[in-house]
Amino acid sequence: MEDKVILKVSNLKTYFDVTKGIFSPKQIVKAVDGVSFDVKEGETFGLVGESGCGKSTLGRTIVKLYEPVEGTIEFEGKDISKLKGNELKAFRKNVQMIFQDPYASLNPRMTVGEIIMEPMIIHNIYETAAEREARTVELLDIVGLKPDHIRRYPSEFSGGQRQRIGIARALAVNPKFIVCDEPISALDVSIQAQVINLLENIQKEMNLSYLFIAHDLSMVRHISDRIGVMYLGHMMETGPAHDVFYRPLHPYTIALLSAIPISDPDIAKAKNRIILEGEIPSPINPPAGCPFASRCSKATERCSKETPQPIQVGDRLITCFLYEK
């Protein structure tokens, strides 16, 4: 029996108009440009790529903070890309987000208790204030904080503790799916592993599904079941985490993984580091053909003229002409 797909994204496009003035030529940033993937129930789908590749925009589009210009987002079999009003509110109860910056994502004028209870009030989850407070204390315990923290303000906590508060807030409405938008990138290295372990434990206990966005490739390998590699708004490769990391197929994935630092200097010296050359195309005026063609050592004339389509290679999808049969 196949695992149930909880989220299915098809040909999703999110564009932004960045035209500077009414007399200036129209400029459109193609932040997400035709991305497709799915996430199964109870799994973690890791999303990696260079800064500016569209990872966070994709995550925010899925939770409906940004509106897509094309494509569909299906959650539990229902297209939610055009939802409004009460239907959108019901969707957001099931799909929550943990933001990258724990300092900016918490209201400094609200206590921890008020921050965590706010979504409960919005979604009418508990009838009385006592029930909401009891649940808040329970959530604080789940994320490793103390009951008396409920009366304190975000400014009284460290970055790691603030991110735990953000996780508790996301769990407050009992969601089924959480978008983790680089939840550890702003934290000290010593705290990152603690937060990752916390997320894994919560996932097992509550049967949650994650979209885990990060640029730390080693951490993504640790937490993810499957991985998608993005470049300039496009999905280059998707597949099981182990296979993508130890047998990368797309030239961009190979180059990206070669940049992972290795602590052993002897192994690091022997490692073949791939230095990408060439200009990074602008997302405002992307070139024709493959978006990676200008930096790819295996690019042909065809790559600069035709746009490759995803090709099934075993249990992976590779967007590259090299794997055409």
C-alpha positions as CSV (number, residue, x, y, z in Angstrom):
1,M,0.0,0.0,0.0
2,E,1.4,3.4,-1.0
3,D,1.9,6.2,1.5
4,K,-0.8,8.8,1.3
5,V,0.2,12.1,-0.3
6,I,-0.8,15.0,2.0
7,L,0.6,17.9,-0.2
8,K,0.9,17.9,-4.0
9,V,2.4,21.0,-5.8
10,S,2.0,21.1,-9.6
11,N,3.6,23.6,-11.9
12,L,3.6,26.3,-9.3
13,K,4.7,29.8,-10.3
14,T,5.1,32.8,-8.0
15,Y,6.1,36.1,-9.7
16,F,6.7,39.6,-8.2
17,D,6.3,42.9,-10.0
18,V,9.4,45.0,-9.2
19,T,8.9,47.7,-11.7
20,K,10.3,50.9,-10.2
21,G,8.1,53.6,-11.8
22,I,5.1,54.0,-14.1
23,F,7.4,55.0,-16.9
24,S,9.9,52.2,-16.4
25,P,9.8,49.0,-18.4
26,K,7.9,46.2,-16.6
27,Q,10.2,43.9,-14.5
28,I,8.9,40.6,-13.1
29,V,10.9,38.4,-10.7
30,K,10.2,34.8,-11.4
31,A,10.9,33.6,-7.9
32,V,9.2,30.2,-8.3
33,D,8.9,29.1,-11.9
34,G,7.0,25.8,-12.6
35,V,7.9,23.7,-9.5
36,S,6.2,20.3,-8.9
37,F,6.7,17.9,-6.0
38,D,4.7,16.1,-3.4
39,V,5.0,15.3,0.4
40,K,3.7,12.1,1.9
41,E,1.9,11.8,5.2
42,G,4.4,11.6,8.1
43,E,7.5,12.4,6.1
44,T,9.9,15.2,5.9
45,F,10.6,16.7,2.4
46,G,13.9,18.7,2.5
47,L,14.3,21.7,0.2
48,V,17.8,22.9,-0.6
49,G,19.5,25.3,-2.9
50,E,21.6,28.5,-2.9
51,S,20.3,31.7,-1.3
52,G,17.8,33.4,-3.6
53,C,16.8,30.2,-5.4
54,G,13.1,30.6,-4.3
55,K,13.0,28.1,-1.4
56,S,11.4,30.5,1.1
57,T,9.0,31.9,-1.5
58,L,7.8,28.4,-2.3
59,G,7.2,27.7,1.4
60,R,5.3,31.0,1.9
61,T,3.2,30.3,-1.3
62,I,2.2,26.9,0.1
63,V,0.9,28.5,3.3
64,K,-0.8,31.2,1.3
65,L,1.3,34.2,2.4
66,Y,2.0,34.7,-1.3
67,E,-0.4,34.2,-4.1
68,P,0.7,32.0,-7.0
69,V,0.2,33.2,-10.6
70,E,-0.2,29.7,-11.9
71,G,-0.3,26.1,-10.9
72,T,-2.1,24.2,-8.1
73,I,-1.5,23.4,-4.5
74,E,-3.4,20.3,-3.3
75,F,-3.7,19.6,0.4
76,E,-5.4,16.3,1.2
77,G,-6.7,16.1,-2.3
78,K,-8.2,19.6,-2.4
79,D,-6.9,22.5,-4.5
80,I,-6.3,25.3,-2.0
81,S,-4.5,27.8,-4.4
82,K,-7.7,29.9,-4.7
83,L,-9.1,29.6,-1.2
84,K,-10.6,32.7,0.5
85,G,-12.4,33.5,3.7
86,N,-13.5,30.7,6.0
87,E,-12.1,28.0,3.7
88,L,-8.6,29.6,3.9
89,K,-8.9,29.9,7.7
90,A,-9.7,26.2,7.9
91,F,-6.7,25.4,5.7
92,R,-4.4,27.5,7.9
93,K,-5.5,25.5,10.9
94,N,-4.0,22.4,9.3
95,V,-0.9,24.0,7.8
96,Q,1.4,26.1,9.9
97,M,4.8,27.7,9.5
98,I,8.0,28.0,11.6
99,F,9.8,31.2,10.5
100,Q,13.5,31.6,10.0
101,D,14.2,34.5,12.4
102,P,13.0,33.9,16.0
103,Y,13.7,37.5,16.8
104,A,11.4,39.0,14.2
105,S,8.6,36.4,14.2
106,L,7.4,37.0,17.8
107,N,5.5,40.1,18.9
108,P,7.7,41.8,21.5
109,R,4.7,43.4,23.2
110,M,3.0,40.0,23.9
111,T,3.8,37.5,26.6
112,V,4.7,34.0,25.6
113,G,1.3,32.8,26.8
114,E,-0.5,35.4,24.6
115,I,1.7,34.5,21.6
116,I,0.8,30.8,21.8
117,M,-2.8,31.3,22.8
118,E,-3.5,33.7,19.9
119,P,-4.0,31.0,17.2
120,M,-6.2,29.0,19.6
121,I,-8.5,32.1,20.0
122,I,-8.5,32.8,16.2
123,H,-9.5,29.2,15.4
124,N,-11.9,28.7,18.4
125,I,-10.1,25.6,19.6
126,Y,-10.8,25.8,23.3
127,E,-13.9,27.4,24.9
128,T,-12.4,28.8,28.1
129,A,-9.2,30.8,29.0
130,A,-8.3,28.1,31.5
131,E,-8.3,25.4,28.8
132,R,-6.1,27.5,26.6
133,E,-3.7,28.3,29.4
134,A,-3.5,24.6,30.3
135,R,-2.7,23.7,26.7
136,T,-0.1,26.4,26.5
137,V,1.7,25.1,29.6
138,E,1.6,21.6,28.0
139,L,3.1,22.9,24.7
140,L,5.8,24.7,26.6
141,D,6.7,21.4,28.3
142,I,6.7,19.7,24.9
143,V,9.2,22.2,23.4
144,G,11.4,22.1,26.5
145,L,10.4,25.3,28.3
146,K,9.1,25.9,31.8
147,P,5.5,26.7,32.9
148,D,6.5,30.0,34.4
149,H,7.8,31.2,31.0
150,I,4.2,31.8,30.1
151,R,4.3,35.2,31.8
152,R,7.5,36.4,30.2
153,Y,8.2,38.4,27.1
154,P,10.3,37.3,24.0
155,S,13.1,39.7,24.9
156,E,13.9,37.7,28.0
157,F,14.8,34.6,26.0
158,S,17.8,33.4,23.9
159,G,17.5,32.7,20.2
160,G,17.1,29.0,20.7
161,Q,14.4,29.5,23.3
162,R,12.5,31.9,21.0
163,Q,12.5,29.4,18.2
164,R,11.0,26.8,20.7
165,I,8.3,29.4,21.4
166,G,7.7,29.7,17.6
167,I,7.4,25.9,17.4
168,A,4.9,25.8,20.3
169,R,2.9,28.5,18.5
170,A,2.8,26.4,15.3
171,L,1.6,23.4,17.3
172,A,-1.1,25.3,19.1
173,V,-3.8,24.6,16.5
174,N,-2.8,20.9,16.2
175,P,-1.7,21.1,12.5
176,K,-1.1,18.2,10.1
177,F,1.6,19.9,8.1
178,I,4.3,22.4,9.0
179,V,6.6,24.4,6.7
180,C,9.9,24.9,8.5
181,D,11.5,27.9,6.8
182,E,15.2,27.6,7.7
183,P,14.3,27.2,11.4
184,I,17.9,26.7,12.6
185,S,19.9,29.1,10.4
186,A,19.8,32.0,12.9
187,L,20.8,29.8,15.8
188,D,24.2,28.9,17.3
189,V,25.6,25.6,16.1
190,S,25.3,24.1,19.6
191,I,21.5,24.8,19.6
192,Q,20.8,23.7,16.1
193,A,21.0,20.0,16.9
194,Q,18.7,20.4,19.9
195,V,16.0,22.1,17.7
196,I,16.3,19.4,15.0
197,N,15.9,16.6,17.6
198,L,12.9,18.4,19.0
199,L,11.3,18.7,15.6
200,E,11.9,15.0,15.0
201,N,10.4,13.9,18.3
202,I,7.3,16.1,17.8
203,Q,6.9,14.6,14.3
204,K,6.9,11.1,15.6
205,E,4.5,11.8,18.5
206,M,2.0,13.9,16.4
207,N,2.4,12.2,13.0
208,L,3.3,15.5,11.4
209,S,4.5,16.1,7.8
210,Y,7.3,18.7,7.2
211,L,8.5,20.8,4.4
212,F,12.0,21.5,5.7
213,I,13.7,24.4,3.9
214,A,17.4,24.9,4.6
215,H,20.8,25.7,3.1
216,D,22.7,23.6,5.6
217,L,23.0,20.4,3.5
218,S,24.3,18.2,6.3
219,M,21.3,19.0,8.5
220,V,18.9,18.4,5.6
221,R,20.4,15.0,5.0
222,H,19.9,14.2,8.7
223,I,16.2,15.1,9.0
224,S,14.8,14.5,5.5
225,D,13.2,11.4,4.0
226,R,13.2,12.9,0.5
227,I,15.0,16.0,-0.9
228,G,14.3,18.5,-3.6
229,V,17.1,20.7,-5.0
230,M,16.1,24.1,-6.3
231,Y,18.0,26.5,-8.6
232,L,16.7,29.9,-9.8
233,G,13.1,29.0,-9.2
234,H,13.2,25.5,-10.7
235,M,13.4,22.0,-9.2
236,M,16.5,20.4,-10.5
237,E,16.4,17.0,-8.8
238,T,14.1,15.2,-6.3
239,G,14.5,11.8,-4.7
240,P,15.2,9.8,-1.5
241,A,17.6,11.7,0.8
242,H,20.3,9.0,0.9
243,D,20.4,8.6,-2.9
244,V,20.5,12.3,-3.6
245,F,23.4,12.9,-1.1
246,Y,25.5,9.9,-1.9
247,R,24.7,9.4,-5.6
248,P,23.7,12.9,-7.0
249,L,22.8,12.9,-10.7
250,H,22.1,16.5,-11.7
251,P,25.3,18.6,-12.4
252,Y,24.0,21.3,-10.0
253,T,23.4,18.8,-7.2
254,I,26.8,17.3,-7.7
255,A,28.4,20.8,-7.5
256,L,26.3,21.8,-4.5
257,L,27.2,18.7,-2.5
258,S,30.9,19.1,-3.3
259,A,30.8,22.3,-1.3
260,I,29.9,20.6,2.0
261,P,32.8,21.2,4.4
262,I,34.6,18.1,5.8
263,S,36.3,18.2,9.3
264,D,39.1,15.7,8.4
265,P,41.8,17.7,6.5
266,D,43.2,14.6,4.7
267,I,39.7,13.7,3.3
268,A,39.0,17.3,2.5
269,K,42.2,17.6,0.4
270,A,41.4,14.5,-1.6
271,K,37.8,15.7,-2.2
272,N,37.0,17.0,-5.7
273,R,35.5,20.4,-5.0
274,I,33.6,21.7,-8.0
275,I,33.8,25.5,-8.5
276,L,31.0,26.8,-10.5
277,E,32.0,29.4,-13.1
278,G,30.0,31.7,-15.3
279,E,27.3,34.3,-14.6
280,I,24.3,33.6,-12.4
281,P,21.3,34.5,-14.5
282,S,18.9,37.2,-13.2
283,P,15.5,36.0,-12.1
284,I,14.1,39.2,-13.6
285,N,15.1,38.3,-17.1
286,P,16.0,34.6,-17.1
287,P,17.6,33.2,-20.2
288,A,16.0,30.7,-22.5
289,G,16.7,27.0,-22.0
290,C,18.0,25.4,-18.8
291,P,18.5,28.0,-16.0
292,F,21.8,26.3,-15.0
293,A,23.3,26.2,-18.5
294,S,25.5,29.3,-18.1
295,R,27.3,27.6,-15.1
296,C,27.2,23.9,-16.2
297,S,30.4,22.2,-17.4
298,K,28.3,19.7,-19.3
299,A,26.0,22.2,-21.1
300,T,25.5,21.9,-24.8
301,E,24.1,24.3,-27.4
302,R,20.7,22.6,-26.9
303,C,20.7,23.5,-23.2
304,S,20.8,27.2,-23.9
305,K,17.8,27.0,-26.3
306,E,15.5,24.3,-24.9
307,T,14.0,24.0,-21.4
308,P,14.5,20.5,-20.1
309,Q,11.5,18.7,-18.5
310,P,11.8,16.4,-15.5
311,I,12.8,12.9,-16.4
312,Q,12.1,9.8,-14.2
313,V,15.4,8.0,-13.4
314,G,14.6,5.2,-11.0
315,D,12.9,6.8,-8.0
316,R,14.2,10.3,-8.9
317,L,13.2,13.1,-11.1
318,I,16.0,14.9,-12.9
319,T,15.5,18.1,-14.9
320,C,18.4,17.6,-17.3
321,F,18.9,16.5,-21.0
322,L,21.8,14.2,-19.9
323,Y,19.3,11.5,-18.7
324,E,17.1,11.3,-21.8
325,K,16.9,7.8,-23.2
